[in-house]
Amino acid sequence: MIGSGAFVCLFGMAYWWNIHVLWYFLFVQMMAGVFQSTGWPCVVAIVGNWFSNNKRGLIMGIWNAHTSVGNIVGSLVAASALQAGWGWSFIYPGLLIISGGVLVFLFLVVEPADLDLVSPHEANANRAIDSSNAQDLSENRALLADYESGTASNVTEEATVIGIESIHSKLQDAPDAESNVLHSAEDKTLDSQSIEAPVGFLEAWMIPGVISFSFCLFFSKLVAYTFLDWLPYYIRNTKIAGQYLSNQTAGNLSTLFDLGGVVGGILAGFISDKSHAKAMTAASFTYLTIPVLLLYRLFGGVSLYLNVGLMMLSGLLINGPYALITTAVSADLGTHGSLKGNARALATVTAIIDGTGSFGAALGPLLTGYLSLYGWDSVFAMLMLSVFLAGLLLTKLIRAEFKEKVERSRNLKRQASGGEDVAGSLRQPLIVAG
């Protein structure tokens, strides 16, 4: 943050240094991009350290709202400083980034272990162990009560004695056993952290879902950044209710696209948590974007209110999957089962997915510059095609999620109609052991 803020300030200093050389601006922008690109993988990995998979979509959706809020605040700050000289439009945001970087350096806690806290992933694992142990102990106590009350049947005297002694032993050793299990889990966690090696670049690409989501984000970011860079210009040069808006009004109006994006990111995260189907959620948003973009192009100029409504709806649908993929999906893939618990893959996976998307973010505005020469219909056709391809890339993952849901539903029906005698199945091993 400090490095990117410094180069943003250097861009603005060209106003006072009277620099008009292209290579200077290219170099400064490229260096600012280098520093900024390191931020997202790190922060997603840090947030992933603090929250488990169960509610990660909603939490990260709320957290990811900062990107849209930053776009809005940055636009307003730059616009307000523009009258004092364009250089101030870069100095003020640059100083804000530097200040934020200092605060992060001083106060950000990377993972729960830094505060001697248990991570949510370890807590879930320990909770599962405790639940299993508690269930076993409860069942053993019930069996012991049956034996002592003489209600147990079909058991030899020898098996009964062995069963009682075995259960008494288990109940007496239960606290020590639980303690040993927890200490063993802690030891394994420390050992795994000490021997974990970073996941290789090609190995991270091979994680199931990384390629599909990476190129889906490529097209999603292409559309999102085209709106971010070109929407004020489009509004300024398009008649709305029969008249053209001023530059300032067009700039302020375009921030409503990001406001819709805030709602979209939170909504996509909430739906994915409830449905446990991130690919389906992302694809649904992308396919719904196509008719909305068409409506915005055809009827956005009818009235100001209709323009605002369709613009915010576009922001909601475009930024929803964009936010979901760059946060919760990246964090889930970074902790995929194929990694065998290696937590150091999270930042690598996030960097691959977001880096691929960044190529789309650069390509979209560039293509728009050329296509706009042939009319805005060509630009919107490109955006709708990109959105369609983004959804199409998730087809394989959607099928996998659908099959998983069908299989889970069948298993639940089998369990509901099975009527297995759990107590009977637990008694049998005691008899065999005797």
C-alpha positions as a Markdown table, in Angstrom:
| # | Residue | x | y | z |
|---|---|---|---|---|
| 1 | Met | 0.0 | 0.0 | 0.0 |
| 2 | Ile | 2.8 | 2.4 | 0.8 |
| 3 | Gly | 4.6 | 1.6 | -2.5 |
| 4 | Ser | 1.5 | 2.0 | -4.6 |
| 5 | Gly | 0.6 | 5.2 | -2.8 |
| 6 | Ala | 4.0 | 6.6 | -3.5 |
| 7 | Phe | 3.8 | 5.9 | -7.2 |
| 8 | Val | 0.3 | 7.4 | -7.4 |
| 9 | Cys | 1.7 | 10.6 | -5.8 |
| 10 | Leu | 4.6 | 10.5 | -8.3 |
| 11 | Phe | 2.0 | 10.4 | -11.2 |
| 12 | Gly | 0.4 | 13.6 | -9.7 |
| 13 | Met | 3.8 | 15.3 | -9.2 |
| 14 | Ala | 4.2 | 15.5 | -13.0 |
| 15 | Tyr | 1.7 | 18.4 | -12.8 |
| 16 | Trp | 4.2 | 20.6 | -10.8 |
| 17 | Trp | 7.3 | 19.1 | -12.4 |
| 18 | Asn | 5.9 | 19.9 | -15.8 |
| 19 | Ile | 6.6 | 16.5 | -17.2 |
| 20 | His | 4.9 | 15.6 | -20.5 |
| 21 | Val | 6.9 | 12.5 | -21.5 |
| 22 | Leu | 4.9 | 9.3 | -22.1 |
| 23 | Trp | 7.5 | 6.9 | -20.8 |
| 24 | Tyr | 7.4 | 8.6 | -17.3 |
| 25 | Phe | 3.6 | 8.0 | -17.0 |
| 26 | Leu | 3.9 | 4.5 | -18.3 |
| 27 | Phe | 6.7 | 3.6 | -15.9 |
| 28 | Val | 4.9 | 5.1 | -12.9 |
| 29 | Gln | 1.6 | 3.4 | -13.7 |
| 30 | Met | 3.3 | 0.0 | -14.2 |
| 31 | Met | 5.1 | 0.3 | -10.9 |
| 32 | Ala | 1.9 | 1.3 | -9.1 |
| 33 | Gly | 0.3 | -1.8 | -10.7 |
| 34 | Val | 3.1 | -4.0 | -9.5 |
| 35 | Phe | 2.7 | -2.9 | -5.9 |
| 36 | Gln | -1.1 | -3.0 | -6.0 |
| 37 | Ser | -1.1 | -6.5 | -7.5 |
| 38 | Thr | 0.5 | -7.9 | -4.3 |
| 39 | Gly | -2.3 | -6.7 | -2.1 |
| 40 | Trp | -5.3 | -8.8 | -3.1 |
| 41 | Pro | -3.8 | -12.3 | -2.7 |
| 42 | Cys | -2.4 | -11.3 | 0.7 |
| 43 | Val | -5.6 | -9.9 | 2.1 |
| 44 | Val | -7.8 | -12.8 | 0.8 |
| 45 | Ala | -5.4 | -15.2 | 2.5 |
| 46 | Ile | -5.5 | -13.2 | 5.7 |
| 47 | Val | -9.3 | -13.1 | 5.8 |
| 48 | Gly | -9.4 | -16.8 | 4.9 |
| 49 | Asn | -7.3 | -17.5 | 8.0 |
| 50 | Trp | -10.0 | -16.0 | 10.3 |
| 51 | Phe | -13.2 | -17.5 | 8.9 |
| 52 | Ser | -14.2 | -21.1 | 8.0 |
| 53 | Asn | -15.9 | -22.2 | 4.8 |
| 54 | Asn | -19.4 | -22.3 | 6.3 |
| 55 | Lys | -20.1 | -18.6 | 6.2 |
| 56 | Arg | -17.2 | -17.5 | 4.1 |
| 57 | Gly | -19.4 | -16.3 | 1.2 |
| 58 | Leu | -21.5 | -13.9 | 3.1 |
| 59 | Ile | -18.6 | -12.6 | 5.3 |
| 60 | Met | -16.3 | -12.1 | 2.3 |
| 61 | Gly | -19.2 | -10.6 | 0.3 |
| 62 | Ile | -19.6 | -7.9 | 3.0 |
| 63 | Trp | -15.9 | -7.4 | 3.3 |
| 64 | Asn | -15.4 | -7.2 | -0.4 |
| 65 | Ala | -17.8 | -4.2 | -0.5 |
| 66 | His | -14.7 | -2.1 | 0.3 |
| 67 | Thr | -13.7 | -2.3 | -3.4 |
| 68 | Ser | -16.9 | -0.6 | -4.6 |
| 69 | Val | -16.8 | 1.8 | -1.7 |
| 70 | Gly | -13.2 | 2.6 | -2.6 |
| 71 | Asn | -14.2 | 3.2 | -6.2 |
| 72 | Ile | -16.9 | 5.6 | -5.1 |
| 73 | Val | -14.7 | 7.5 | -2.6 |
| 74 | Gly | -11.8 | 7.6 | -5.0 |
| 75 | Ser | -14.0 | 9.1 | -7.7 |
| 76 | Leu | -15.5 | 11.7 | -5.4 |
| 77 | Val | -12.1 | 12.7 | -3.9 |
| 78 | Ala | -10.5 | 13.0 | -7.3 |
| 79 | Ala | -13.4 | 15.0 | -8.7 |
| 80 | Ser | -13.4 | 17.4 | -5.8 |
| 81 | Ala | -9.7 | 18.0 | -6.1 |
| 82 | Leu | -9.7 | 18.5 | -9.8 |
| 83 | Gln | -10.5 | 22.2 | -9.7 |
| 84 | Ala | -7.3 | 22.9 | -7.8 |
| 85 | Gly | -5.3 | 21.2 | -10.5 |
| 86 | Trp | -5.3 | 17.6 | -11.8 |
| 87 | Gly | -2.2 | 16.7 | -9.8 |
| 88 | Trp | -4.1 | 17.0 | -6.6 |
| 89 | Ser | -6.5 | 14.3 | -7.9 |
| 90 | Phe | -3.5 | 11.9 | -7.5 |
| 91 | Ile | -1.8 | 13.3 | -4.5 |
| 92 | Tyr | -4.9 | 13.0 | -2.2 |
| 93 | Pro | -5.7 | 9.4 | -3.0 |
| 94 | Gly | -2.0 | 8.5 | -2.8 |
| 95 | Leu | -1.6 | 10.0 | 0.7 |
| 96 | Leu | -4.7 | 8.1 | 1.8 |
| 97 | Ile | -3.2 | 4.8 | 0.6 |
| 98 | Ile | 0.1 | 5.5 | 2.3 |
| 99 | Ser | -1.8 | 6.3 | 5.6 |
| 100 | Gly | -3.8 | 3.1 | 5.3 |
| 101 | Gly | -0.6 | 1.1 | 4.7 |
| 102 | Val | 1.0 | 2.5 | 7.9 |
| 103 | Leu | -2.1 | 1.5 | 9.9 |
| 104 | Val | -2.1 | -2.0 | 8.4 |
| 105 | Phe | 1.5 | -2.5 | 9.2 |
| 106 | Leu | 1.0 | -1.5 | 12.8 |
| 107 | Phe | -2.3 | -3.2 | 13.7 |
| 108 | Leu | -3.2 | -6.0 | 11.2 |
| 109 | Val | -3.1 | -9.5 | 12.8 |
| 110 | Val | -2.4 | -12.0 | 10.1 |
| 111 | Glu | -3.7 | -15.2 | 11.7 |
| 112 | Pro | -5.3 | -16.3 | 15.0 |
| 113 | Ala | -2.1 | -18.1 | 16.1 |
| 114 | Asp | -0.4 | -14.7 | 16.4 |
| 115 | Leu | -2.7 | -14.0 | 19.4 |
| 116 | Asp | -2.6 | -17.5 | 20.7 |
| 117 | Leu | -6.1 | -18.2 | 19.4 |
| 118 | Val | -7.3 | -21.3 | 17.7 |
| 119 | Ser | -8.0 | -20.9 | 14.0 |
| 120 | Pro | -11.6 | -21.6 | 12.8 |
| 121 | His | -10.3 | -24.6 | 10.7 |
| 122 | Glu | -8.7 | -26.2 | 13.8 |
| 123 | Ala | -11.8 | -25.4 | 15.9 |
| 124 | Asn | -14.0 | -27.2 | 13.4 |
| 125 | Ala | -11.7 | -30.2 | 13.5 |
| 126 | Asn | -11.6 | -30.3 | 17.3 |
| 127 | Arg | -15.3 | -29.8 | 17.4 |
| 128 | Ala | -15.8 | -32.8 | 15.2 |
| 129 | Ile | -13.5 | -34.9 | 17.4 |
| 130 | Asp | -15.2 | -33.8 | 20.6 |
| 131 | Ser | -18.7 | -34.5 | 19.1 |
| 132 | Ser | -17.6 | -38.0 | 18.0 |
| 133 | Asn | -16.1 | -38.7 | 21.4 |
| 134 | Ala | -19.1 | -37.4 | 23.3 |
| 135 | Gln | -21.4 | -39.5 | 21.1 |
| 136 | Asp | -19.4 | -42.6 | 21.8 |
| 137 | Leu | -19.3 | -42.0 | 25.5 |
| 138 | Ser | -23.0 | -41.4 | 25.7 |
| 139 | Glu | -23.7 | -44.6 | 23.8 |
| 140 | Asn | -21.3 | -46.5 | 26.1 |
| 141 | Arg | -23.0 | -45.1 | 29.2 |
| 142 | Ala | -26.4 | -46.2 | 27.8 |
| 143 | Leu | -25.0 | -49.7 | 27.2 |
| 144 | Leu | -23.6 | -49.9 | 30.7 |
| 145 | Ala | -26.9 | -49.0 | 32.2 |
| 146 | Asp | -28.6 | -51.8 | 30.2 |
| 147 | Tyr | -26.0 | -54.3 | 31.4 |
| 148 | Glu | -26.2 | -53.2 | 35.1 |
| 149 | Ser | -30.0 | -53.2 | 35.1 |
| 150 | Gly | -30.1 | -56.6 | 33.5 |
| 151 | Thr | -32.2 | -55.5 | 30.5 |
| 152 | Ala | -29.6 | -56.5 | 28.0 |
| 153 | Ser | -30.5 | -59.7 | 26.1 |
| 154 | Asn | -28.8 | -62.2 | 23.8 |
| 155 | Val | -25.5 | -61.8 | 25.7 |
| 156 | Thr | -23.4 | -64.5 | 27.4 |
| 157 | Glu | -22.2 | -63.9 | 30.9 |
| 158 | Glu | -18.6 | -63.8 | 29.9 |
| 159 | Ala | -19.4 | -61.2 | 27.2 |
| 160 | Thr | -21.3 | -59.1 | 29.7 |
| 161 | Val | -18.4 | -59.0 | 32.2 |
| 162 | Ile | -16.0 | -58.1 | 29.4 |
| 163 | Gly | -18.4 | -55.5 | 28.1 |
| 164 | Ile | -18.8 | -53.9 | 31.5 |
| 165 | Glu | -15.1 | -53.8 | 32.2 |
| 166 | Ser | -14.3 | -52.4 | 28.8 |
| 167 | Ile | -16.9 | -49.6 | 29.1 |
| 168 | His | -15.8 | -48.8 | 32.7 |
| 169 | Ser | -12.3 | -48.5 | 31.4 |
| 170 | Lys | -13.3 | -46.2 | 28.5 |
| 171 | Leu | -15.4 | -43.9 | 30.8 |
| 172 | Gln | -12.5 | -43.6 | 33.3 |
| 173 | Asp | -10.0 | -42.9 | 30.6 |
| 174 | Ala | -12.2 | -40.5 | 28.7 |
| 175 | Pro | -10.8 | -37.2 | 30.0 |
| 176 | Asp | -7.2 | -38.3 | 29.3 |
| 177 | Ala | -8.2 | -39.6 | 25.9 |
| 178 | Glu | -9.8 | -36.3 | 24.9 |
| 179 | Ser | -6.8 | -34.4 | 26.2 |
| 180 | Asn | -4.5 | -36.7 | 24.3 |
| 181 | Val | -6.5 | -36.2 | 21.1 |
| 182 | Leu | -6.4 | -32.4 | 21.4 |
| 183 | His | -2.7 | -32.4 | 22.2 |
| 184 | Ser | -2.1 | -34.7 | 19.2 |
| 185 | Ala | -4.1 | -32.4 | 16.9 |
| 186 | Glu | -2.1 | -29.4 | 18.2 |
| 187 | Asp | 1.2 | -31.2 | 17.7 |
| 188 | Lys | 0.2 | -32.2 | 14.1 |
| 189 | Thr | -0.8 | -28.7 | 13.4 |
| 190 | Leu | 2.5 | -27.3 | 14.6 |
| 191 | Asp | 4.4 | -30.0 | 12.7 |
| 192 | Ser | 2.5 | -29.4 | 9.5 |
| 193 | Gln | 3.1 | -25.6 | 9.7 |
| 194 | Ser | 6.8 | -26.2 | 10.2 |
| 195 | Ile | 7.2 | -28.5 | 7.3 |
| 196 | Glu | 4.8 | -27.0 | 4.8 |
| 197 | Ala | 6.3 | -25.9 | 1.6 |
| 198 | Pro | 4.7 | -23.3 | -0.8 |
| 199 | Val | 2.6 | -24.9 | -3.5 |
| 200 | Gly | 4.2 | -24.6 | -7.0 |
| 201 | Phe | 2.7 | -22.4 | -9.7 |
| 202 | Leu | 1.8 | -25.2 | -12.0 |
| 203 | Glu | 0.5 | -27.4 | -9.1 |
| 204 | Ala | -1.8 | -24.6 | -8.1 |
| 205 | Trp | -3.2 | -24.4 | -11.7 |
| 206 | Met | -4.0 | -28.1 | -11.5 |
| 207 | Ile | -6.3 | -27.7 | -8.5 |
| 208 | Pro | -9.9 | -28.6 | -9.7 |
| 209 | Gly | -11.8 | -25.4 | -10.5 |
| 210 | Val | -8.9 | -23.0 | -10.7 |
| 211 | Ile | -8.7 | -22.8 | -14.5 |
| 212 | Ser | -12.5 | -22.5 | -14.9 |
| 213 | Phe | -12.9 | -19.8 | -12.3 |
| 214 | Ser | -9.7 | -18.0 | -13.5 |
| 215 | Phe | -11.0 | -17.5 | -17.0 |
| 216 | Cys | -14.5 | -16.8 | -15.8 |
| 217 | Leu | -13.0 | -14.0 | -13.8 |
| 218 | Phe | -11.1 | -12.9 | -16.9 |
| 219 | Phe | -14.4 | -12.1 | -18.7 |
| 220 | Ser | -16.1 | -10.8 | -15.5 |
| 221 | Lys | -13.4 | -8.3 | -14.9 |
| 222 | Leu | -13.3 | -7.4 | -18.5 |
| 223 | Val | -17.0 | -6.2 | -18.2 |
| 224 | Ala | -16.6 | -4.7 | -14.7 |
| 225 | Tyr | -13.6 | -2.6 | -15.6 |
| 226 | Thr | -15.1 | -1.5 | -18.9 |
| 227 | Phe | -18.0 | 0.0 | -16.9 |
| 228 | Leu | -15.6 | 1.5 | -14.3 |
| 229 | Asp | -13.5 | 3.3 | -16.9 |
| 230 | Trp | -16.0 | 4.1 | -19.7 |
| 231 | Leu | -19.3 | 4.6 | -17.9 |
| 232 | Pro | -18.9 | 8.3 | -17.1 |
| 233 | Tyr | -18.0 | 8.9 | -20.8 |
| 234 | Tyr | -20.9 | 6.9 | -22.0 |
| 235 | Ile | -23.4 | 8.7 | -19.8 |
| 236 | Arg | -21.9 | 12.1 | -20.8 |
| 237 | Asn | -22.3 | 11.3 | -24.5 |
| 238 | Thr | -25.7 | 9.6 | -24.4 |
| 239 | Lys | -29.0 | 11.5 | -24.3 |
| 240 | Ile | -30.9 | 10.8 | -21.2 |
| 241 | Ala | -34.5 | 12.0 | -21.3 |
| 242 | Gly | -33.6 | 14.1 | -24.4 |
| 243 | Gln | -30.6 | 15.9 | -23.0 |
| 244 | Tyr | -26.9 | 15.5 | -22.3 |
| 245 | Leu | -25.6 | 15.6 | -18.7 |
| 246 | Ser | -22.6 | 17.6 | -17.6 |
| 247 | Asn | -19.3 | 15.9 | -16.9 |
| 248 | Gln | -19.7 | 16.2 | -13.1 |
| 249 | Thr | -23.2 | 14.9 | -13.1 |
| 250 | Ala | -22.2 | 12.0 | -15.3 |
| 251 | Gly | -19.3 | 11.2 | -13.0 |
| 252 | Asn | -21.4 | 11.3 | -9.9 |
| 253 | Leu | -24.1 | 9.2 | -11.6 |
| 254 | Ser | -21.7 | 6.5 | -12.6 |
| 255 | Thr | -20.8 | 5.8 | -8.9 |
| 256 | Leu | -24.3 | 4.2 | -8.6 |
| 257 | Phe | -23.0 | 1.3 | -10.6 |
| 258 | Asp | -20.6 | 0.5 | -7.8 |
| 259 | Leu | -23.4 | 1.0 | -5.2 |
| 260 | Gly | -25.2 | -1.8 | -7.0 |
| 261 | Gly | -22.0 | -3.8 | -6.9 |
| 262 | Val | -21.9 | -3.6 | -3.1 |
| 263 | Val | -25.3 | -5.2 | -2.9 |
| 264 | Gly | -24.4 | -7.8 | -5.6 |
| 265 | Gly | -21.3 | -9.0 | -3.7 |
| 266 | Ile | -23.1 | -9.4 | -0.5 |
| 267 | Leu | -26.1 | -11.1 | -2.2 |
| 268 | Ala | -23.9 | -13.5 | -4.1 |
| 269 | Gly | -22.0 | -14.5 | -1.0 |
| 270 | Phe | -25.3 | -15.0 | 1.0 |
| 271 | Ile | -26.8 | -17.2 | -1.8 |
| 272 | Ser | -23.7 | -19.3 | -2.2 |
| 273 | Asp | -23.6 | -20.0 | 1.6 |
| 274 | Lys | -27.2 | -21.1 | 1.6 |
| 275 | Ser | -27.0 | -23.2 | -1.5 |
| 276 | His | -23.4 | -24.5 | -1.1 |
| 277 | Ala | -23.1 | -24.0 | -4.9 |
| 278 | Lys | -20.7 | -21.2 | -5.8 |
| 279 | Ala | -20.5 | -22.1 | -9.5 |
| 280 | Met | -24.3 | -22.2 | -9.9 |
| 281 | Thr | -24.5 | -18.8 | -8.1 |
| 282 | Ala | -21.8 | -17.2 | -10.2 |
| 283 | Ala | -23.3 | -18.6 | -13.5 |
| 284 | Ser | -26.8 | -17.4 | -12.6 |
| 285 | Phe | -25.6 | -13.9 | -12.0 |
| 286 | Thr | -23.6 | -13.8 | -15.3 |
| 287 | Tyr | -26.5 | -15.2 | -17.4 |
| 288 | Leu | -29.0 | -12.7 | -15.9 |
| 289 | Thr | -26.6 | -9.9 | -16.8 |
| 290 | Ile | -27.1 | -10.4 | -20.6 |
| 291 | Pro | -30.8 | -9.3 | -20.8 |
| 292 | Val | -30.1 | -6.4 | -18.3 |
| 293 | Leu | -27.3 | -5.1 | -20.4 |
| 294 | Leu | -29.5 | -5.2 | -23.5 |
| 295 | Leu | -32.3 | -3.4 | -21.6 |
| 296 | Tyr | -29.8 | -0.7 | -20.4 |
| 297 | Arg | -28.6 | -0.1 | -23.9 |
| 298 | Leu | -32.1 | 0.1 | -25.4 |
| 299 | Phe | -34.0 | 1.9 | -22.7 |
| 300 | Gly | -31.3 | 3.6 | -20.5 |
| 301 | Gly | -31.9 | 6.9 | -22.3 |
| 302 | Val | -35.7 | 7.0 | -21.8 |
| 303 | Ser | -35.5 | 8.6 | -18.4 |
| 304 | Leu | -33.0 | 9.3 | -15.6 |
| 305 | Tyr | -34.7 | 7.0 | -13.1 |
| 306 | Leu | -34.8 | 4.1 | -15.6 |
| 307 | Asn | -31.2 | 4.7 | -16.4 |
| 308 | Val | -30.2 | 4.7 | -12.7 |
| 309 | Gly | -32.3 | 1.5 | -12.0 |
| 310 | Leu | -30.8 | -0.5 | -14.9 |
| 311 | Met | -27.3 | 0.8 | -14.1 |
| 312 | Met | -27.5 | -0.3 | -10.4 |
| 313 | Leu | -29.0 | -3.7 | -11.5 |
| 314 | Ser | -26.1 | -4.1 | -13.9 |
| 315 | Gly | -23.6 | -3.4 | -11.2 |
| 316 | Leu | -25.3 | -5.9 | -8.9 |
| 317 | Leu | -25.2 | -8.7 | -11.4 |
| 318 | Ile | -21.7 | -7.9 | -12.8 |
| 319 | Asn | -20.0 | -7.4 | -9.5 |
| 320 | Gly | -21.7 | -10.3 | -7.8 |
| 321 | Pro | -19.8 | -13.2 | -9.4 |
| 322 | Tyr | -16.7 | -10.9 | -9.6 |
| 323 | Ala | -16.7 | -10.5 | -5.8 |
| 324 | Leu | -17.6 | -14.1 | -5.1 |
| 325 | Ile | -14.8 | -15.5 | -7.3 |
| 326 | Thr | -12.1 | -13.1 | -6.0 |
| 327 | Thr | -12.9 | -13.8 | -2.4 |
| 328 | Ala | -14.8 | -16.9 | -1.2 |
| 329 | Val | -14.1 | -19.1 | -4.2 |
| 330 | Ser | -10.4 | -18.2 | -4.2 |
| 331 | Ala | -10.2 | -19.0 | -0.4 |
| 332 | Asp | -12.1 | -22.3 | -0.9 |
| 333 | Leu | -9.8 | -23.4 | -3.7 |
| 334 | Gly | -6.8 | -22.4 | -1.8 |
| 335 | Thr | -7.8 | -24.8 | 1.0 |
| 336 | His | -8.9 | -27.6 | -1.4 |
| 337 | Gly | -8.7 | -31.2 | -0.2 |
| 338 | Ser | -6.1 | -32.1 | -2.9 |
| 339 | Leu | -3.6 | -29.8 | -1.1 |
| 340 | Lys | -3.7 | -32.1 | 2.0 |
| 341 | Gly | -4.1 | -29.3 | 4.4 |
| 342 | Asn | -1.3 | -27.1 | 3.0 |
| 343 | Ala | -2.6 | -23.6 | 4.0 |
| 344 | Arg | 0.3 | -21.8 | 2.1 |
| 345 | Ala | -1.5 | -22.4 | -1.2 |
| 346 | Leu | -4.2 | -19.9 | -0.5 |
| 347 | Ala | -2.3 | -16.8 | -1.6 |
| 348 | Thr | -0.9 | -18.5 | -4.7 |
| 349 | Val | -4.3 | -19.6 | -5.9 |
| 350 | Thr | -5.8 | -16.2 | -5.2 |
| 351 | Ala | -2.9 | -14.6 | -7.2 |
| 352 | Ile | -3.5 | -16.9 | -10.1 |
| 353 | Ile | -7.3 | -16.3 | -10.2 |
| 354 | Asp | -7.1 | -12.5 | -9.7 |
| 355 | Gly | -4.0 | -12.2 | -12.0 |
| 356 | Thr | -5.9 | -13.9 | -14.8 |
| 357 | Gly | -8.8 | -11.6 | -14.2 |
| 358 | Ser | -6.5 | -8.6 | -14.3 |
| 359 | Phe | -5.7 | -9.4 | -18.0 |
| 360 | Gly | -9.4 | -9.0 | -18.7 |
| 361 | Ala | -9.5 | -5.8 | -16.7 |
| 362 | Ala | -6.8 | -4.4 | -19.0 |
| 363 | Leu | -8.2 | -5.8 | -22.2 |
| 364 | Gly | -11.8 | -4.6 | -21.8 |
| 365 | Pro | -11.3 | -0.8 | -21.7 |
| 366 | Leu | -8.7 | -1.2 | -24.5 |
| 367 | Leu | -11.2 | -3.0 | -26.8 |
| 368 | Thr | -13.9 | -0.5 | -25.9 |
| 369 | Gly | -11.7 | 2.3 | -27.2 |
| 370 | Tyr | -11.6 | 0.7 | -30.6 |
| 371 | Leu | -15.1 | -0.7 | -30.7 |
| 372 | Ser | -16.7 | 2.7 | -29.7 |
| 373 | Leu | -15.5 | 4.1 | -33.1 |
| 374 | Tyr | -18.1 | 1.8 | -34.7 |
| 375 | Gly | -20.9 | 2.7 | -32.2 |
| 376 | Trp | -21.9 | 1.8 | -28.7 |
| 377 | Asp | -23.9 | -1.2 | -30.0 |
| 378 | Ser | -20.6 | -2.9 | -30.8 |
| 379 | Val | -19.4 | -2.3 | -27.3 |
| 380 | Phe | -22.5 | -3.7 | -25.6 |
| 381 | Ala | -22.3 | -6.7 | -28.0 |
| 382 | Met | -18.8 | -7.4 | -26.8 |
| 383 | Leu | -19.9 | -7.0 | -23.2 |
| 384 | Met | -22.8 | -9.5 | -23.6 |
| 385 | Leu | -20.6 | -12.0 | -25.4 |
| 386 | Ser | -18.0 | -11.8 | -22.6 |
| 387 | Val | -20.7 | -12.3 | -19.9 |
| 388 | Phe | -22.0 | -15.3 | -21.8 |
| 389 | Leu | -18.5 | -16.9 | -22.1 |
| 390 | Ala | -18.0 | -16.3 | -18.3 |
| 391 | Gly | -21.0 | -18.3 | -17.5 |
| 392 | Leu | -20.2 | -21.0 | -20.1 |
| 393 | Leu | -16.8 | -21.6 | -18.5 |
| 394 | Leu | -18.5 | -22.8 | -15.3 |
| 395 | Thr | -20.6 | -25.4 | -17.1 |
| 396 | Lys | -18.5 | -28.4 | -15.9 |
| 397 | Leu | -18.4 | -27.1 | -12.3 |
| 398 | Ile | -22.2 | -26.6 | -12.4 |
| 399 | Arg | -22.7 | -30.2 | -13.5 |
| 400 | Ala | -20.5 | -31.4 | -10.7 |
| 401 | Glu | -22.3 | -29.4 | -8.1 |
| 402 | Phe | -25.7 | -30.6 | -9.4 |
| 403 | Lys | -24.6 | -34.2 | -9.3 |
| 404 | Glu | -23.3 | -33.8 | -5.8 |
| 405 | Lys | -26.6 | -32.3 | -4.7 |
| 406 | Val | -28.6 | -35.2 | -6.3 |
| 407 | Glu | -26.3 | -37.7 | -4.6 |
| 408 | Arg | -26.6 | -36.0 | -1.3 |
| 409 | Ser | -30.4 | -36.0 | -1.6 |
| 410 | Arg | -30.5 | -39.7 | -2.4 |
| 411 | Asn | -28.3 | -40.5 | 0.6 |
| 412 | Leu | -30.5 | -38.6 | 3.0 |
| 413 | Lys | -33.6 | -40.5 | 1.7 |
| 414 | Arg | -31.8 | -43.8 | 2.2 |
| 415 | Gln | -30.8 | -42.8 | 5.7 |
| 416 | Ala | -34.4 | -41.7 | 6.5 |
| 417 | Ser | -35.9 | -45.0 | 5.3 |
| 418 | Gly | -33.0 | -47.3 | 6.5 |
| 419 | Gly | -34.1 | -47.6 | 10.1 |
| 420 | Glu | -30.8 | -48.9 | 11.3 |
| 421 | Asp | -30.6 | -50.0 | 14.9 |
| 422 | Val | -27.6 | -48.0 | 16.1 |
| 423 | Ala | -27.6 | -49.5 | 19.6 |
| 424 | Gly | -27.7 | -53.0 | 18.3 |
| 425 | Ser | -24.8 | -52.4 | 16.0 |
| 426 | Leu | -22.8 | -51.1 | 18.9 |
| 427 | Arg | -23.5 | -54.1 | 21.1 |
| 428 | Gln | -22.3 | -56.6 | 18.6 |
| 429 | Pro | -18.6 | -55.7 | 18.7 |
| 430 | Leu | -18.6 | -56.3 | 22.5 |
| 431 | Ile | -20.0 | -59.8 | 22.0 |
| 432 | Val | -17.4 | -60.5 | 19.2 |
| 433 | Ala | -14.6 | -59.2 | 21.4 |
| 434 | Gly | -15.6 | -61.6 | 24.2 |
